[in-house]
Amino acid sequence: MRIIGIDPGTGSFDFYGMDGNKVVIDTSLPVIDIARNPHVLIDTIEALLPLHMIIGPSGYGLPPTHIESITEHTLSLMVPDDRSIPLYDGIRMVIRLMKKRGFPVYFTPGVIHLPTVPSYRKANRMDMGTADKVCCVALAVRDQSELYSIDYRETSFIMVEIGYAFTAAIGVQHGMIVDGLGGTSGGPGFIAMGNIDAELAMRLGDFPGAAIFSGGCKGMVDNEDMTPEEMIEKPERYETALNMFTESVIKGVAAIMVSVPQPREIILSGRLSRIPGIAQILTSRLSEYGNVRNVRRQAKIAKEAAEGAYIIGAGMAGDRYMGIYDCLELRKAHGTMYDYINIKGITVKAP
């Protein structure tokens, strides 16, 4: 089966796919190129046709859904209806174009949709980990299972996904996701603020979605062009930002250990985890909580989420990774990210 996964990251759209044992795509396209011309993404997919399945850019996620079933309402559940959000128009246009072309696209769940997460952990939560974070977990389940020669249901870890903008921590026990701190509900990332003090939120008035793409490490320094590499290479200059970043990761892992008290290991994933200096400092700081390592991947170029999306697609299609798909109970995903809000006397803006 020819199956591909797509990861819509903050800095790039990544593609990974296989046809049997053959890799058919392993590439990354800059977001700015797709923003300028969404047809670049469509052309990339069309060059691979015919395809059995595509796991598409799912944003906050949906229960497994074929693109033919996507309406403007379900599209708004995946991508908030807020034009201030980076790539708002680009992602929506890409999804509409893929639907128009009749591509075999499926959208997949976020952590909030999974039945393996107890409902009490979902109370007043929306972002416990977006769909791409679930894809990263699928990759980590395969990795740990292969590394230790154990069944998928024996896997146990805390995954820290450190993207260019957001940082998330996801807890896995018996091969199932049981808890998560998403990029907007956990600590600050390189670009994003992470969770927000309710007192601050109250005083911000109208809160544009773009605000969640600021307030992280980059916002703390006097250099708008600072890169993650520069932050770790010049710790004296960026000490405050670096301390905020590393401590937020440690706090995220410590919090998830309430739900996964004895993980086999802590697995690092994401763009920043592949920067040696960052991986080194996090491995050192997290070692008191258990063994720490980077997730192993087959992709040479595409990010972890794209390869994980391929794994989920192969499982959904009944191919080689059906065991991972079943173990994560993705087929039982249900509901929306609005289902667990129980604040009285307040109407939550929904699509």
N, C-alpha and C positions, 0 to 999 in steps of 0.2 A: 504494500500500500504506500502510495506517495502522500505523505502528510507533512505539513509545515506548521511551525508555531511563530507567532509574531509578538514581540515585546515593544510596546510604545513607551519608551523611556523619556526622561526629561531632556536628555541630550541627543538621543538617537533612537531610531526604530531598528530593531534587530530581528533577523530572520534565521531560523534554523529548521532544517527538514531532512527527512530521509525517505528513500524508496527501498524497502527491504534493508539491506546492509550498506547501501550506498548513500552517502551524504549528497543531497541535491542542492542545498543552499546553506551557506554559513557566512552571513554578511551583516553589515551595519550601515545604515543610511543616516546622515545627519538630519536632525529634526528640522533645521532651517531649510534644507532642500525640500522636504516634504511639505513644510508650511508654505513655501513659495509655489510648489507645484505638486499637489496630492497625486497627480497621475504618475509620478515617479514610483510610488508604492504599487499602484495598479499595474504598471508595466513590469515591475519586478515579479509580481505574482503571475501575470499572464505568460511570462517566459518559462514558467514551470508547468503549465497546463499540459495534460489533464492532471488534476489533483483529487485525491479521495477526500481529504479533509484539511481545513485550515482552522487553527485556533487563533481567533482574531483579537484585536486590541479591546479588552473587556472593561477597562477602567475599574470602577468600584465593584463590578461583577454582577452576574445574573445567574440564577439556576441554569444548567446547561440549556442553551437556546439556539436554535437554528436561525440564521440571518433572515430567512423568509418571515419569521414571526416578529421581527423587530419593528416596533412602531415608534413614533416620536416620543410616546410616553416611556417605553422601555429604554429608548436611547438616552432619555434624560436621567434614568436611574443609573446608567453606566457613566455618563458624562454630565455633571451638573449643568443646569441651564444658566450659565453665568459667563458672559462674553469676556469678562476680565481674566478668566483662567487661560493660561498659556495653552495654545493649540486647540482651544475650544472649537473654532470653526474647522480647523484641519482634520481633527479626528472625526467629527461628525460628517464632514464631506467624504472622507475616506470610507466610512461605513456605508453611507448612502451609495457611493460608487460601487463598492463591492456587492451590495445587494442588487443594484441595477445590472451588473455584469453576471449575476447568477453564480457567483463563487460559492463553493461549499464551506461557508464559514460558520463556525460555532463559537458562542461566547460562553465563558465559564465563570464559576462563582468566586466571590471573595470569602474571607473567613467568616463574616457575619452570617452567611447563608448556610453554613455547614451544621448538620445535626449533631456532630461530634463535639461541638462547643456547647457546654451547658447554658441554658437560657439565662441563668442568673449572672453569668459573666458578660452577657450581651446587654444588660440593663443600661439604658441611656447611652448606648454605644452605636456608632455607625461604621467607623473605619477601624476594624480590628486587623486589617491586612487586606489590601486590594487583590484583584485577581492575579496580577503578576507575582505577588508574594506567594500565593498558593502554588503557582507554577514553579517557583524556586524550591518550595517544599517538596514537590514531586521529584525534582532532580536530586535533592538531598536524601530522600527516601531511597531512591535507586542507588545512590552513591554509598550510603552507609550499609545497605543490604549487601552490595557487592564486596565492599571492603572487608566486612567481618563475616561474610558467608552466613548471613542470617535471613530469616523470612522478613518480608516487608512489615508484617505485624509485630516484629520484634524490635523495630527501629524506635529509637528514643533520642531526642535531641532538642536543643534550642537553636533555632536558626536566626542569625542576625543578618538582615539584608541591608547593606549599606550602599544605597544608590547615590547618584550625584546630588539629588535634592533631598530625598527622604531617607530616614532610617527606621526600620521596623524590626520587631522581635516576635517570633512565632514559636509556640511550644508544641512539640509532637510527642505523643506517648502511645505505645502500641501501634505505631504506624498511622495514628490519627491526629489531626490538628485539634488541640483542646483549648487553646487560648492564643491571644495575639494582641500586640500593641502595634497599630498601624502607623504609617508615616505621619499622620495628623493627630494621632492619639498617644504616641509615645514621646520620647525625648527629641530635642532638636537635631536636625541633620546638617549637612554642609550648607544647604541653601534654605531649607524650610525650618520654621519655628517649632514644629511638632505640636504637642499639646499646649493649650493656652489657658492662662489663669482666667477664671470666670469673671473676676473683678475687672480685668483688662478688657475682656470681650464685651462686658456690659457698657464700658465707657467708649468703645469704638463706634457705637451707633451702627449704621449700615455697614455690614462686614462683607466686602467683596472677596470672591474666591481667590483672587490674585494674592491676597494677604498671606495665604498659607504658603506661598512660594517665596517667603522672605522671613527674616528674623533668625536665621540659622548662623552658622559660623561666619559665613561671608558677610553678613550684615553687621557683625561685631567689630570689623576691622576697618582701617582707613584706606583700604586698597580694593576697589571694586573689581579688579582683575585677578585677585588672588585665586590660585588653583589649589586643589587638595594636595597636590605634590609640594607646592610652595609652603603650605601650612605646616606640613610635617618636616620639611627641610629647614625651616627657619623658626624653630620652636620658641626662641627668645622673643622674636618680634610678634608672633601670633599665639603666645602662651595662653591667653584667656580663651580664645576661640578653640584651641586644641584641647584645653582642659574641659570646656563645656561639651565638646564632641565626645571625647573618650568617656567622660563620666556618665553622659547620657546613655551610652551603649551599655555600660556596666549596670546602671540602674535598671535598664530594660531587661537585661538577663536576670538580674536579681528578682525583679518583680515576677517574671514568668516562672521562676523556680518555685513559686508558691503552688503553681499548677502542675509543674513537672519537676518534682523535688530531687530526683536522681537521674538526670539525663545521662545517656552514655557519653555524650560530648556536646560541645558548643561548636556550631558550624557557621563559618563566615561566608557570606555571599555578596555579590554586588560589585559595582565598579571600584569603589574605594577600597574594598577588601583586597584588591589585586595590586594596590600600591604597597610595595614592600615595607616602607616605614610605618604606614598605618596598620598593616597586618601585624607587624612586629610588636607595636605598642599595645594593640588590643589583645594579642595573644598573651603578652606578659601580664596585663592588668586582669584579664579574665581567667587566668590559670588557677586561681584559688577556687573557682567554681567548677572546674573540671578540665578535661582535655579540650584543647582548642585547635581547630584547623580550618583551612579553606575547603570549600566544597570542590570536588573533582568534576570536571566536565569534559565532554568529548569535543565540544565546539572550540575552534581556534580563534574565532572572531566574535561571534554573537554572544550576547550576555546570557547569564544563567537562566533568566526568565524565559527567553526564547527557546532554549533547549528544553526547559521544563514544560513549556506549552506544547512542544512536540510530543513529549512523553505523555502528557494528558490526552492529546489527540490520538496517539497510538492506543492508549487504553480505552478511550471512548469508542474507538472504531473496532474494538475487540481484537486488536493486534497484540504485539509482544508485551505491552505494559498494562494489560487489563487488570493485573493483580494490584498495581499501584492505584489505578483509578477506583477499583473496588475498595481497597484499603482506606483510602481517603474519603470514601462514601460520597463522592461528588455527584453521583446520580440521584442521591437523596437530598441534595441541596434544595432549599425552598425559601420563599418569602422575599422580602425586600429589606434594605438597610434602614427603613423607617419603622419596622415592626416592633422595636423594643424600647421606644421612647415613652416614658411614663411620667413626664413632667406635667403636673396638673395646672389647668387654667391657661396653658400656652398652646398656640397652634404652630406646629412645625411646618415650615414651607416645604411642600412636596411637589413633585412634577404633576 
